[in-house]
Amino acid sequence: MKRTIVFSSDLDDPRAWAEAVMSRRPDLVMTDWREIEDPAAVEFALVWKPPPGGLGRYPNLKGIQSLGAGINQLNLAELPAGVPLARLVDPSLTETMVDYAVAAIYRHFRGFDRHERQTRARIWAYAAPPSKGDFPVGVMGLGVLGSAIARQLHDLGFPVTGWSRRHHDVEGVKSFAGTGELPDFLASCALVINVLALTPETAGILCAGAFDLMRKGAYVVNIGRGGHLVEPELIAAIEAGRIAGATLDVFAEEPLPADSPIYRRPEILVTPHVAGGIAPSVAALAVIENCDRALRGETMINAVDLARGY
């Protein structure tokens, strides 16, 4: 018997996902929401955002798979009550997030951002290469993605610390946890990279208070969510010389408006939410596994705890 999966995303290719899933499991039928003829046949949903009208029109829905590692693009209050939800974390996403993090950190560590500005001004200014030992990196969020980033940075020779809601045991990484240990964590960092989940507790965590605690001339890299960063306060910290520069991939409003003052700061690199990418050919296996689990009434992998918000 074939089981129907509804697909909904304004960012991803429904044909690529359908081919990746159905070539592995011919008993599953993945159909774009625009082509669903019988809503009652749908038992699983793969969505970046729900289709117009929401997911409540599918009365036999047994599971919802987010097309991202986060769920902040979803309005949880509008999802069907009692239907489990899962995040999508797979090797292709982890690899691309780690690659982005390393590239952004090296750009600041080796001063390429500074050299680029000097190039535009036709300035030749020699500076000796820095030592990794003098450039401690702090990773905010030590879940699957944050831990992978922290391990890679440690293997590359950077001193690495991590901060999260609770302590994590990551080899070579000093762990800080909770609001009480946040000041000591921030004070230890020459660069902070954020991969936290966005919750009411972490919203606005990258703010003036945090920047004041960091080393003078530190850097900020945000690949978590735009809601983590208080954008005007970052700009003020850069103008005051507290923060030397930033790499931002996520924003409070996306696309970032053309008149945003962020664009006017040469110390800030803007990338258009490209830090992580999920390859259907790789991630299809995770989607299939969660679909099977949902249809059997079992807990999905990376299931969302709605009480925690991630």
C-alpha positions as CSV (number, residue, x, y, z in Angstrom):
1,M,0.0,0.0,0.0
2,K,1.3,3.4,-1.0
3,R,1.5,6.1,1.7
4,T,1.3,9.8,0.8
5,I,3.7,12.6,1.9
6,V,2.8,16.2,1.2
7,F,5.6,18.5,0.4
8,S,5.6,22.3,0.9
9,S,8.5,24.7,0.5
10,D,9.1,28.0,-1.3
11,L,12.9,27.3,-1.1
12,D,13.3,23.7,-2.1
13,D,12.7,21.7,-5.3
14,P,9.8,19.3,-4.8
15,R,10.9,17.2,-7.8
16,A,14.4,16.6,-6.3
17,W,12.9,15.6,-3.0
18,A,10.3,13.4,-4.6
19,E,12.9,11.6,-6.7
20,A,15.2,11.2,-3.7
21,V,12.5,9.7,-1.5
22,M,10.5,7.6,-4.0
23,S,13.6,6.1,-5.7
24,R,14.5,4.6,-2.4
25,R,10.9,3.7,-1.3
26,P,8.5,3.2,-4.1
27,D,5.8,2.6,-1.5
28,L,5.9,6.2,-0.6
29,V,4.3,8.9,-2.8
30,M,5.6,12.5,-2.2
31,T,3.4,15.1,-3.8
32,D,3.6,18.9,-3.9
33,W,0.8,20.4,-1.9
34,R,-0.6,22.0,-5.1
35,E,-1.2,18.6,-6.6
36,I,-2.8,16.8,-3.6
37,E,-6.2,15.5,-4.8
38,D,-7.3,13.7,-1.7
39,P,-6.3,15.5,1.6
40,A,-7.4,12.5,3.6
41,A,-4.7,10.3,1.9
42,V,-1.9,12.4,3.4
43,E,-0.2,10.8,6.4
44,F,3.1,12.7,6.6
45,A,4.3,16.2,5.8
46,L,7.8,17.4,4.7
47,V,7.7,21.2,5.0
48,W,9.8,24.3,5.2
49,K,6.6,26.3,5.8
50,P,3.0,24.9,5.6
51,P,1.0,25.4,2.5
52,P,-1.7,28.1,2.3
53,G,-4.5,27.0,4.6
54,G,-2.1,25.1,6.9
55,L,-1.7,21.4,7.6
56,G,-5.1,21.1,9.4
57,R,-6.7,20.1,6.1
58,Y,-5.0,16.7,6.2
59,P,-7.1,14.8,8.8
60,N,-4.9,11.7,8.8
61,L,-1.6,13.4,9.3
62,K,0.7,11.4,11.7
63,G,3.9,13.4,11.5
64,I,5.5,16.6,10.4
65,Q,9.2,16.9,9.3
66,S,10.7,20.3,9.2
67,L,13.0,20.9,6.2
68,G,15.4,22.7,8.4
69,A,17.5,22.1,11.5
70,G,15.3,24.7,13.2
71,I,11.6,25.2,13.5
72,N,11.4,29.0,13.9
73,Q,10.0,29.4,10.4
74,L,6.9,27.5,11.6
75,N,4.1,29.0,13.7
76,L,3.7,26.2,16.2
77,A,0.3,27.5,17.3
78,E,-1.0,26.9,13.8
79,L,0.2,23.3,13.5
80,P,-2.4,20.5,14.0
81,A,-2.6,19.6,17.7
82,G,-1.2,16.3,18.7
83,V,0.8,15.7,15.5
84,P,4.5,15.2,16.3
85,L,7.1,17.5,14.8
86,A,10.8,16.8,14.1
87,R,13.8,18.9,13.0
88,L,16.0,17.7,10.1
89,V,19.7,17.3,11.0
90,D,21.6,15.2,8.5
91,P,25.3,14.8,7.4
92,S,24.9,17.2,4.4
93,L,23.6,20.0,6.7
94,T,26.3,19.4,9.3
95,E,29.1,19.4,6.7
96,T,27.9,22.7,5.1
97,M,27.5,24.4,8.5
98,V,30.9,23.3,9.6
99,D,32.5,24.5,6.3
100,Y,30.8,27.9,6.7
101,A,31.8,28.3,10.3
102,V,35.5,27.4,9.6
103,A,35.6,29.8,6.5
104,A,34.0,32.7,8.5
105,I,36.3,32.2,11.5
106,Y,39.5,32.0,9.4
107,R,38.5,35.1,7.5
108,H,38.4,37.1,10.8
109,F,41.4,35.2,12.4
110,R,43.7,35.8,9.5
111,G,42.4,39.4,9.0
112,F,41.1,38.9,5.5
113,D,38.2,41.1,6.3
114,R,40.6,43.9,7.3
115,H,42.9,43.2,4.2
116,E,39.8,43.5,1.9
117,R,38.9,46.9,3.3
118,Q,42.5,48.0,2.9
119,T,42.5,46.7,-0.7
120,R,39.6,48.9,-1.6
121,A,41.4,51.9,-0.1
122,R,44.7,50.9,-1.8
123,I,46.4,50.5,1.5
124,W,49.4,48.2,1.9
125,A,49.7,47.4,5.7
126,Y,51.8,44.4,6.7
127,A,50.7,42.5,9.8
128,A,52.4,39.3,11.1
129,P,50.2,36.2,11.0
130,P,48.5,35.7,14.3
131,S,48.7,32.6,16.5
132,K,45.7,30.3,17.0
133,G,46.5,30.1,20.6
134,D,45.8,33.8,21.0
135,F,42.4,33.5,19.2
136,P,40.0,31.5,21.5
137,V,36.6,30.8,19.8
138,G,33.4,30.4,21.7
139,V,30.5,28.3,20.3
140,M,27.1,29.2,21.5
141,G,24.9,26.1,21.3
142,L,26.5,22.6,21.6
143,G,23.8,20.5,19.9
144,V,24.6,18.3,16.9
145,L,25.7,21.3,14.7
146,G,27.5,23.3,17.5
147,S,29.4,20.2,18.7
148,A,30.5,19.4,15.2
149,I,31.8,22.9,14.7
150,A,33.5,22.9,18.1
151,R,35.3,19.6,17.4
152,Q,36.5,20.8,14.0
153,L,37.9,24.0,15.5
154,H,39.6,22.1,18.2
155,D,41.2,19.8,15.6
156,L,42.4,22.8,13.7
157,G,44.2,24.1,16.8
158,F,42.0,26.8,18.2
159,P,41.2,27.0,21.9
160,V,37.5,26.3,22.0
161,T,34.8,26.9,24.6
162,G,31.1,26.2,24.4
163,W,28.0,27.6,26.0
164,S,24.5,26.1,26.1
165,R,21.5,25.5,28.4
166,R,23.3,22.6,30.1
167,H,26.8,21.2,30.2
168,H,28.0,19.1,27.2
169,D,31.0,16.8,27.1
170,V,32.8,17.6,23.9
171,E,36.5,16.5,23.7
172,G,38.9,19.4,23.9
173,V,36.1,21.9,24.5
174,K,35.5,23.7,27.9
175,S,31.8,23.7,28.6
176,F,29.9,26.6,30.1
177,A,26.2,26.4,30.9
178,G,23.3,28.6,32.0
179,T,23.0,32.3,32.5
180,G,25.3,32.2,35.5
181,E,28.2,31.1,33.4
182,L,27.5,33.2,30.4
183,P,29.7,36.2,31.4
184,D,32.8,34.0,32.0
185,F,32.2,32.3,28.6
186,L,31.9,35.6,26.7
187,A,34.9,37.2,28.5
188,S,37.0,34.3,27.2
189,C,36.2,34.8,23.5
190,A,38.1,36.5,20.7
191,L,35.2,35.4,18.5
192,V,31.7,34.1,19.3
193,I,29.8,31.9,16.8
194,N,26.2,31.4,17.5
195,V,24.3,28.2,16.5
196,L,21.7,28.2,19.3
197,A,18.1,27.3,18.9
198,L,15.9,30.4,19.1
199,T,13.7,30.3,22.2
200,P,12.3,33.0,24.4
201,E,15.3,32.5,26.6
202,T,17.9,33.0,23.8
203,A,16.1,35.7,21.8
204,G,18.3,38.8,21.8
205,I,21.2,37.1,23.5
206,L,23.7,38.8,21.2
207,C,23.1,42.3,22.6
208,A,25.0,45.3,24.0
209,G,25.4,43.5,27.3
210,A,27.1,40.5,25.6
211,F,29.3,42.7,23.5
212,D,30.5,44.6,26.5
213,L,31.6,41.3,28.2
214,M,33.6,40.1,25.2
215,R,37.2,41.0,24.6
216,K,37.6,44.4,23.1
217,G,38.0,43.9,19.3
218,A,36.2,40.5,19.3
219,Y,34.2,39.2,16.4
220,V,30.6,37.9,16.0
221,V,29.4,35.2,13.6
222,N,25.7,34.4,13.6
223,I,24.4,31.3,11.9
224,G,21.6,30.6,14.4
225,R,18.6,32.8,13.8
226,G,18.1,36.5,13.2
227,G,16.2,36.8,16.5
228,H,19.3,36.0,18.5
229,L,21.0,39.3,17.4
230,V,19.9,42.8,18.4
231,E,21.1,44.4,15.1
232,P,21.3,48.1,16.2
233,E,23.3,47.2,19.2
234,L,25.8,45.3,17.1
235,I,26.2,48.3,14.8
236,A,26.7,50.5,17.9
237,A,29.3,48.2,19.3
238,I,31.2,48.2,16.0
239,E,31.1,52.0,15.8
240,A,32.4,52.2,19.4
241,G,35.2,49.8,18.7
242,R,34.0,47.2,21.1
243,I,33.4,44.7,18.3
244,A,35.8,44.5,15.4
245,G,33.6,42.9,12.8
246,A,30.9,40.3,12.1
247,T,29.7,37.7,9.7
248,L,25.9,37.4,9.6
249,D,23.9,34.8,7.7
250,V,20.5,35.2,9.4
251,F,18.5,38.3,10.1
252,A,15.4,39.6,11.9
253,E,13.9,40.3,8.4
254,E,14.8,38.2,5.4
255,P,15.6,39.2,2.7
256,L,17.6,41.9,4.5
257,P,16.0,45.2,3.4
258,A,18.2,47.2,0.9
259,D,18.1,50.2,3.3
260,S,19.4,48.2,6.3
261,P,22.2,50.0,8.1
262,I,24.0,46.7,8.3
263,Y,24.9,47.1,4.6
264,R,26.6,50.3,5.3
265,R,29.1,48.8,7.8
266,P,32.2,47.5,5.9
267,E,33.1,45.5,9.0
268,I,30.0,43.3,8.5
269,L,29.8,40.5,5.9
270,V,26.2,39.6,4.9
271,T,25.4,36.2,3.4
272,P,21.8,35.4,2.4
273,H,21.0,32.5,4.8
274,V,23.3,30.1,3.0
275,A,25.4,28.7,5.9
276,G,23.7,25.3,5.8
277,G,22.3,23.3,2.9
278,I,20.4,20.0,2.9
279,A,21.0,17.7,0.0
280,P,17.9,15.6,-0.8
281,S,20.0,12.7,-2.1
282,V,21.6,12.5,1.4
283,A,18.8,13.6,3.7
284,A,16.1,11.5,2.1
285,L,17.1,8.6,4.3
286,A,16.4,10.6,7.5
287,V,13.1,11.7,6.1
288,I,12.1,8.1,5.3
289,E,13.2,6.9,8.7
290,N,11.0,9.6,10.4
291,C,8.1,8.9,8.1
292,D,8.2,5.2,9.0
293,R,8.5,6.0,12.7
294,A,5.5,8.4,12.6
295,L,3.4,5.9,10.7
296,R,4.2,3.3,13.3
297,G,3.4,5.7,16.1
298,E,7.0,5.9,17.3
299,T,9.1,8.9,18.4
300,M,10.8,10.5,15.4
301,I,14.5,11.3,15.3
302,N,15.3,14.9,16.4
303,A,11.7,15.2,17.7
304,V,10.8,18.7,18.9
305,D,10.0,19.2,22.5
306,L,7.3,21.8,22.2
307,A,7.8,22.8,25.9
308,R,11.4,23.7,25.2
309,G,10.8,25.1,21.7
310,Y,13.3,22.9,19.9
